[in-house]
Amino acid sequence: MNSDSSASAQELLAGLVERVTFHNDENGFCVLRTKACGHRDLVTVVGQAASISAGEWITASGEWVNDRTHGQQFRALFLKTSAPTSIEGIEKFLGSGMIRGIGPAYANKLVRAFGEKVFDTIEAEPGRLREVVGIGPVRARRIVDAWAEQKIVREIMMFLHSHAVGTARAVRIYKTYGSDAVQVMTENPYRLTRDVRGIGFKTADAIAMRLGVEKTAMIRLRAGVSFALAEAMDEGHCGLPTEELIPLGAGLLDAPADLVGTALHLERSEGTVIADEVGETECVFLAGLYKAEQTIAERLIRIAGGKFPWPPIDAVKAVAWVEERSGLALADSGPGVGKTTIVKSILRILAVKGVRMLLCAPTGRAAKRMSEATEFEARTIHRLLEVDPKVGGFKRNESNCLDCDLLVIDEASMVDVLLMQALLRVPDQASLLVMGDIDQLPSVGPGQVLADVIGSGALPVVRLTEVFRQAAASRIIVNAHQINQGMMPELAPPAGDSDFYFVPADDPETAVSRLLALVKSRIPKRCGLDPVRNVQVLCPMNRGGVGARSLNVELQAVLNPAGERKVVRFGWTFASGDKVMQIENDYDKEVYNGDIGYVRDVDLEAGEVSVTFDGRIVMLWRFFEADGSGARPVEGAPTRSAARDAFPRRRLALRPELLWSWPARRVASTRHRALSCGHPPSPHGTGSLGRD
């Protein structure tokens, strides 16, 4: 839905605020009882306002919803307040409690004394307030100061609204800068990107354009340097070579390269970005990321050089003790003995020694698997660090570090630089056990911490090279290792029953029809699996007929066709039973990038979509909210069977680490079958995947 059609679908409402039922000073959220034009009864209005009092006149645009608990409400996307002009409104406003020491009685006295000229009197002749019986110099000063503050807030909000800043963002801007908001935005609107959570360069740039800032203005170009590095950060980079950064910035900003170079020099001189050499290449980094990498390196070296926070352990006796109690022989090569068994054994030994341990993983699913495998409690990294939604950071920090002797991190290849920096806030005497697979794709965020740490050679590393999770004859394992060695997997039909199959298809259209048949009927029938919860479809790209976007639509239509209770949002259709994946962190709702959930209900009356994440119900968004929820339909989830597509025109996307991530990590963890659907390799090919 485009912005124009969205705006035209909104209703307008205006009226006098009778009562402020609730107002949150931090984020501006408010619930108002309003005497609205055209309505006999009071109307409940829910929205955001920097400051609001009874008696004020509001103008709002939004939608009517029927809240299951509170009944019909007007949910305002835009909310503008004005000073009251009627006698009734003025009296309510003054008596609302906005001025300490002035209640309904004094409000009535002021109105009787000055009528509709009350506010003019406060501004122009404040001394006359003392003509009212009971108002002395202290109370008069309170009235004057409170009115001045209210006037400043109103002027700031009017300024922001006039420059196309929505109410929610306007409140955040006011709460950040206070009475200096207009001055800050006029002088340098790009400060918003640094100071106000949730406002990026594009939003600040749009505001700046409305304020008349030129495209070649140095304040814009300097902010654009950080924007270009942030764009690279979204691709996983911590920095960029200077020779790449300048043309990238010039393209993003539509500005001459020489001016971007000048802006880069100024940013370096102020320390906003940092230049350093990687090998023989000069690179530029955002200061925060550069310092984060330094912190990680220093912290790891300090931990590695310290002593274990437990008494010496006789390894031979400890192994015998574990074997006796677990029934496992660590030297055996039988199925099921691998990383999980080793880690579980280590933890059991240390637990007996009284070692205080904390276990964590990047996602809820990974933490749950870790708990089940080790029989020790594991939490997501974000929950372990105790997210603080107010600031978007963590409550666990240098002054409130994690309380443990051993911190265990699983799936560490998924941990980016900033998260690892936060995670290493452990006592100086604590130890660290990090587990992961560097052959997987690196983290979504910036950096490849695990690979870099291992590659540095500065820390002790144990690499497990023999896989026992499946039988030695497993075609999944054979193909996984061939891919990791740069060789083509074996795609020929198996002689008998197998755990790996290749389904040929000469074109995308054929592949889609065969893929749908596999997922809908053949795999569930053969393996007794739920096609939505237990079958996962993987593809290397978003676009195209066999890309994630197209396949999501096709799979949704055959596996969970939407009924009447559905909503179209962000270009997707959501209905009860749909599988969704969170694609960005939402600290307020405690759902994070990669979390898989299922739509529990689409409440058309309340205008809400609720989703279940690991048994926890989350109200993910309301239909009319301006900002996206960060959730998208998805075909993937923890799986016992997996299928994927492969076509020649996607060959550039099929890097070895991407292919390894599919069969060796995702498919090797399936419990039943792995199937690949696509075009077989050319008979004239070399039989090698190659490397970058």
N, C-alpha and C positions, 0 to 999 in steps of 0.2 A: 504494500500500500504506500503510495507516495505521500509526501507531506501535504500537498494541496487537498487531496481527497480526504486525508485524515483530519485536516483542519475543518473542512466543510461538514464533516460528520459530527463535529462537536457542537454541544448546545451552549448557550449563553445564559448566565444567571446573574442578577444584581439584587442587592438588598442591604438591609441594616443588620449588623451583628448584634443579636440580643444577648448571647452568652458565649463565652469561650470555654467550652467543656474541657479542652486539653490543648496544651501548647508545649512542644519540646524546644527549649532554648538552643540546643546544640544543632539540630538539623532543621528546625522550623516547622516540623509536622504539627498540624493543628486540626482540631475537630470543633466546628462552629455551629451554633444554633442561630439560624438567620431568618429574619422576616423578609422574604424574597418577593419581588414584584410578581404579581400574577398568581401567588400562592396564598391560600387562606390560612393554612397551618404553617408553623415554623418548619424550616427545612434544615436538615443536617448536611453541612458542607465539610468535606475532608480535603485537605490540600497542604500547602506549605507557605509559610509567611515568616519573614524575619522577625516581625513584631506585630502583634494583633491585640486589640482590646474591644470590649463591648462598646457599641455606639458607633464604631467605624463603618463606613460604607465600603462594600466590596463589589468588585466586578470579576466574574470568574467564567472560564470556559472549560468544559469537560463533558462527562457523561453521567447518566443516571445508572445506578446499580442497586441491586437488592441484596444487601449483606445478610447472610443467614443468621447472624447474631443480632445485628443492630437495625435491620430493616432497610428501608429505602434511603439512599444517600446520594448526594451529588459529589462525585469525585472530580476535583478541580485539577486540571493540568496547568492552568494559568490562573493566578490569583493576584489581583491588584487591590490595594487598600487606599482609601481616601479619608481625609479628615471629615468628621461629621459636620453637617450644616444645619440640621434641624434642631430645635430645642430638645426634643426627646433624645436624639442621638448624642448631642453634646453632653447632656446630663448622664446618660449611660456611660459615655466614654470617660468622663471625669470621675465617676463613681465606681469604675470597674476595678480599681486597685492598682492601676498603672502608676499612681503617685502615692508613695508611702505616707500615710496619715490623712489621706483624703478618701472618704467613703461616700456613700449615697447622700448623707446629711449635708456635708460640705459642698458636694456637687450641686445639690438643690439650691443652696445659698448662693453659689457663684452664678448659677443660671438666673436666679431671681434678681441678682444685682446687676448683671451685665447682658443678659439675654443672649442673642445670637452673636454679640460682639465679644464673647468671652475670650476667644483665642487672639483676637486683635488686641484686646486689653493686656493679655499675658505678654505678647510680643512687644507692643509699643509703649504701654504704660504699666509695667509690672508693679510699680509702687501702689497703684490703686487697689491691688488685691487685698491690702490691709484694711480697706474700707469694710470688708466683710467681717462680721463679728466672729471672733475665734481664730482668725488667720493672722498670725504674727510673722515676724521676719523669717524665722526658720521654715515655717510651712509655706510661705510665699516663695522662698528660694527653691524649695522642692518642686513646687508647681512649675516655676519658670524653667528649671533644669530638665524636668521630665518632658515638658512640651518641646523644648529644643532638641532633645534626643529623638523624640518621635518624629519631629520634622526632618531631621537628618536622615533617619532610616527611610522615610517616605521618599525623600529626594533621591537617595541612592537607588532605591528600587525602581523609581520612575526612570532614572538614567539608564539602568541596566535593561529594563524592559524596552526602552526606546531603541536600544542597540541589539535587539533580537536575542537577548539572553533570557532563557526560560526561568520560571520561578524557582525551581529546585536549584539550578546552578547559581542564580542570583542570591539565594539565601546563603549558599556556601561561600560565595565571594564576600558577602557582607560579614559573615561570621569570621572570615579570615582577616580582613583588613579593617573592619569597623568603619569609623567615620572617614578613613583615608581611602576608601574603596574607589571613589570617583577620581581622586588624584592619581592613584596607582595606575588605574586603567587608562587614564588619559596620557600619562607619561610613558608607560610601557605595558601594554596589555599582555605581552608575552610572559610577564612575571606569573601570570595565572598558571602556566604549565608547570612551574616549579613549586608554587605555593598552595594551589588549590587541588585537592584530590579529585580525580575524575575529569579534569579539564586538560586536554592534550593540545598539541600545536594547531591542529586543524580548527578546533573551536576558537582558540585564542586568535588565530589568523583571521577567521571570519569576523570576529569582533573588531580586530585592528583595521580591517578593510572598511568597515562601517564608520570607524573613527577617522578615516582618511589617511591611514598610514600607507606610504608608497611601497611598491613591491621591492624596490631597491634600497629601502631604508635600512640602515645598519642594524637597528634593533631587531628587525625582522630577520635579516640574514644571519645574525649571531644566534638567534633562537633556532633558526633553520639548521645550523650546524648540529646542534644537539638533536633536532628532529631527525636528521639524516642518520645519525648514529643510533637513535632509538628505532628507526625503521630497520636498520641492520641488526639490532638487538632482537627484534621480532623474528628474524631469520636465524637466530641462534648465535650471532657473532658478539664478542665482547668489544671489538674495535674494528677499524678498517684501515687499510693502507691509505696514506694521504693521497696518493695518485688516483685512488678509487673514490675517496670521500668527496673531493672537490667536484668532480663531474656529477656524482650522485646528487649532491646538494644543489648544484646548478639546475639539474633537471627537475627536482622536487619543488624548488622555489621559483622556477622560471626566471632565473636571474643570471647575469654574466659570471663566468667562472672566476675571473680575477677578483670580483667583489666578494665572492664566497671565500676565496683564499684570504682576503683581508679580514673577513669576519672570523675565519678560523684562527688567524694569528692573534686577534684580540681575545678570543675565547681561551686560547692557550695561555696568554699573558695573565689572565684573571684566574686561571686554574679551574675553569669550568670543564675543560677537557684536558687530557694529558697525552703528550706524545712520548713514544718509546719505540725502541727498535725490537722487532721480532726477527731474529736472524739478521739479515742485512736490509730488511725492509722497514722503513719508518711507518709506524702506525699511530692512529689516534684513538683514544678511548674516552668514554664518559668517565669523569673523575670517580663517581660512585662505584662503577664496575671495576675500574683499575685498582682502587683501594680494597675492594672486596676480594679480588684475587690475591693481593698481597697479604691480606689478613688470613685467608685460608692457608696460604703457604707457610706463613709464620706459625700459625696455630698447629698445623700438622707436624711441622718440624719439632716444635716444642713437645707435643704429645709423644712423638716417636723417640725423643731423647730422654723421656722421663722413665720412671720405674713403674712396674705394675702395682696397682693398689690392692694386691692380695699377696699372701705368703707364697713361697716357692711351691710348685706342684711337681710331683714325680710323674712324668708323662706315661711311663710304662704301667705304673700302678693305676693311674687315672683311666687309661684305656681299658684295662682289665675290669675295673669297677663299672664302667659304662657298659661293656659287653655283657657282664653278668646281670645287670639290671634291665637292660633293654632287649636282650636277646639278639643283639646285632654284633657281628664281627667286623670291625672297621677295615680289616685287611681284605675282606671278601670282595668279589666283583659281581655279586648277585644284584638283581634288579632292586631299585629303590634306595640304593646306597650312593649318596652323592653329597652335594653341598648341604642340603637340608639335614641329612643325618649327621654330618660332621658338626654343623652349627648347633644342632639340638644337643649333641653330646657335650660340646664345649660349654654350653649354657648350663647344662645339668651339673657338670663338675663345678663350675663357678658358683652356682646357687648353693651347693653344699658348703662352700667356703664362706658363705655369707656375703657374697659380692652383690651390691645393689646395681641392678641392670635396668636399662630402658631400651625398648625395642621399637623401631619405627620404620615406616615405608612411605613413599610419596603419595600413594592413593589408598582409598578405603579398601578396595579389593585386595591390593597387595598386602596391606596390614592384616586383613582378615586371614589371608592364606598363610601369612607368617605366624599368626597366633595358632592356627590349626596345626601347622607343621611342627612348631617348636614346643607347643603346650605352655608357652609363656605369653603374657599379655603384650600385644603390639598395638601401637596407635599410629595414625597418620602423622606426618611431620608437622602439619599445621596445628593439629590438636595437641601434640606434644609441646609445641612452642607456645600454645595458648594465644590464639589470634586476638588482637585488639581491634574490633571493627571501627572504633572511633578514629583511629589514626592509620589503619591499614597495615599495621606492623604486628609485632609480637610482644606479649607481656614478659616472656623470657628474654632477658638481655644481659649485658655485662654485669649489672648490679643485681640481677635475679636469674642466675644461670641454672641450668638443669642440674638436679640433685641426683647424681649417680656415680658409680665407680666404673661402669662400662656402658658405653652407648653403642648400640648395634643398629646399623643402617642397611636395609635391604633394597634391592632394585636401585642401586646408587647411580646407574647410568642415566636415570630420569631426573636426577637432582641437579638444578642449575647453580650458577655461581652465587647468586644472592641468597638462595635457600640454604646452600651449604655454609655460607658465612654465618647465617643465623643459627644453623644447627650446631656449629662448633662452639657454642657458648656453654661449655662444660667446665667443671673445676679443673685446675691445672694438673691435679694428680690423677684425673680420670683417664681411662683407656678407650680406644676406638676400634670397632670391628666393622669394616665396610665391605659389603657384598654387592656384586653386580656383574654385568656382562658388557664389556666394551665393544663387542661385535654388534650390539644393538644400535639403533639410531640414538644419537645424543638427546639430551633434554630438549623440551620445547622452548624453554627459556635460554638465556645466553650462556655459552660456555659448554665444555665437555669435561667436567671436573674429574670424573672417574678415569677417563682415558688419559688425561693430562697427568694426573697423580701417578698412575701406573707407569706412564712413559717417562716420567722424570727420574725413576730409579732411586728416588730419595727415601722411599718407604718400603718396608718388607711386604712382598706380594706372594700369595700362593695361588697358582693357576691350576684349576681342575681341568684336565684334558680328556678324561674318559667319562662318557655319559652312561649311566645305568638305569635311567628312569624307565626306558622301554627295553625290550629284549635286544640283544646285540644285533639281531637280524632285521631290526625295524628299518623300513625304508625311509621313514621320517628322519631317523638319526643319520642314515647313510647320506641322504640328500642334503641334510643340513650341513654336514661336514664338507660335502663336495662344493656347496655354494660358498661356504666360508673360505675354501681354498681357491675360489675363483673358477670352478668348473661347473658345467651344466649338470643339473640333477638328472637322475634316471627317470624318464617319462614313459617308458614302454609299459604296456599292460602287464600286470603281475600274473604269474602262472596260477596262483591260487588266491586265497584270502590275503589281504594286505591292509596296512594302515595308511597307505598313500596311493592316490589315484590321480591320473591326469585325464581330463575330459577334453578332447579336441573340439575346437570351434573355429571356423575359417573367418568369421567376421563378428563384429560386436553384437549384431542383432541375434545371431544364432547363440552366442554366448549368453546373452541375457535370458533367452527362453530356456536354455538348458540349466542355467544357474537357478532360475526360479523354480524349475521342476525339482532340482536337487534339494533346495532348501525347504520347499513347501511339503514335499511328499517322500522323495526317495531316501534322504538321510533320516528323517523322523521314523519312517517305516522300518528301515534297516536297523537303526540303532536305538529306537524307542526314546527319541529326544523331543523336547519342546522346541519347535523351530524358532521361537522368539527368544527364549531364555538360554538355550543351550547350543545354538548354531551361530557361528560368527562368519561374516563375509568381510574379506579384506580386499582393498584395491589401492593401488599406489597413488592415485590422483583423484582430485575432486571433480574435474570436468570430463565431458565426453559421455557417450552412450553407456560405457561400462565404468564410469566414474562414480564416486561416492554419492554425489547429489542425485544423479539419475537412478542409481540402484536403490537408494533409500526410498524414492517415490514408488518404484516398481515393487519392492519388497513390502512396503507398507500396504500397498493396494491388495496384495495376495495374502499377507499374513495377518493383518489387522485393519481391514477396511473400515474407514470412519463412518459412524452412524450420524444421528442428528446432533449429538453432543460433541461438537468439534469446534475448533477455532483455527483460523489461518493467521499466523503471526510470523514475522520475519521471513516470509516467503515459504514457510512450511505449514503443513496441516498437522494439528495436534489433536489426538483423540484418546479416550481412556484405553489403557493397555499398550500404548506406544512405548517403545524403548527409546530413551533419550540419553545423551551424553553432555555433561557440562563442559564447555570449552574455555571458560575463564573463571578465575577464582572469585567467589562471592563470599567475602568474609562475614557479612551480616547474617547470611543464611547458613553458613558453614558447609557450603558445597564448593568443590574445587575442581580445577581443570582435570578432565579424565574420569570423573565420577560417573558411574552408570546408574540410571534410575528408570522408573516406569511410571507413566502418567497414571495417577490414581483416579483423577476426576477432572472433568471440564465443566465447571459450574457456570452455565450461561447466565443465570440470574445474578449471581454475585460477581460475575465477570472475572473468575479466578481459575487458574490451572494449578492443581496440586500434584506433586510428584513424590514417589517413595524412593528414597536413597538408603539402601541397607536397612530397611525396616523403619526408617525415620521419615515422617511425612513433612514435606516442605512446600509452602505456598510459593511457587516459583515466580509467578508474576500475575499481574492483572492485565486484562486485554488492552487497556487504554494507556498503559504506562509508556512514557516517551522513550525510556532507555530499554535496551534489549536485556533479556534475562541471562544470556550466555549459554542457553541450552539449545541443542539441536537434535533432531531425530538421528538415530545411528543404527547400523546393522550389527555393531560389534559389542561384545560383552564377555565375561568369563565363559569359557566355552569347552564343550566336550567334542566338538566337531568343527572343522574350519574349512572354508572354501575361499578361493581367490581367483582373480582374472589376470591374464597376461597377454598383451597384444603388442606387435612390433612398434606401433606408433607411440608406445609408452616406454620404449627401451631406455630413453634418457633418464626416466624416473627410477629404473630398476637397478640402483647401485647395489653392490654386494651386501653392504650393511643393511639395506632395506630388505633385500631378499632373506638375509640371515635372520632379521628380526621377525620375518613371517614364519619360516618353517622351524628354525632352530629354537626360537624362544616361544612364539605363540603356538605354533603347531606342535612343537615337541612337548608342550604342556597340555595338549588335548588328550582326552581319555579314550577316544574311539577312532576317529578317522580324519584324514586330511585329504582334500581334493583341490586340484588346480584346474581351472577352466580357461582355455585360451588358445592362441595360435602356436603350434609346435615350432621349434627353432628351425631355421633354414638348413637344408642338407648341405649347403655350401659354407656353413659357418665353421668357426674354428673349434667349437665345443668349449669355449672358455668365456667366462663372464668378464674377465679383465678387471682392472682397477681404475677408477677415476681417469 
